[in-house]
Amino acid sequence: MPDGGKDDAAPSGSENGPVPQQPDAPMPENPLAHIVYYEPRIPGNTGSAIRLAAVTGARLHLVEPLGFDLSEAKLKRAGLDYHDLAVMDVHPSLDAALDALPEARVFAFTTRATTRFTDVEYRPGDVLLFGPEPTGLPPEALEHPRVTDELRIPMLPGRRSLNLTNAASIAVYEVWRQAGFAEGA
């Protein structure tokens, strides 16, 4: 560090100051759950989902078309330095994403569902399917033959929806809670 103490290998930080280095963290062998974003449009939400996947051991799947380029600054900023700690796949279609997970149950999250997300006994590797902002999952995704059930996250009446990654976080943490926060610190 001959240039006055700056370590070139350190992350550049965020708007809130430097980001601490992540310890060498192993990737979970089997994902806790698969988060599937159907045609996501907002890069910041996807960046936050990358961070969610990194800290919970979930695997993130993006279904094209994406409403942004994966190199966008907003995506990178929201994911901070967690990109290397998360596993993410991009699929050309919902069928391709689900074909990659042939044994998984698929839970589609929608405000129109009658089953609460807490009424499900989750299993490792379940798929949590979320639609794009601001429309949610279209009928062709909700009617996909692989969808096991449609789930909702309760909200106060008259509210349209939660932020996409907030909803995914609520669902992923319920899956992890039911698993006893296995491998969590």
Secondary structure, DSSP 8 states (H G I E B T S, - for coil): -TTTS--TTS---BTTB-----------SS-SEEEEEES---HHHHHHHHHHHHHHT-EEEEESS-SS-TT-HHHHHHHTT-GGGSEEEEESSHHHHHHTSTT--EEEE-TT-SEEGGGS---TTEEEEE--TTT---HHHHT-TTEEEEEE----TT-----HHHHHHHHHHHHHHHTTTTT--
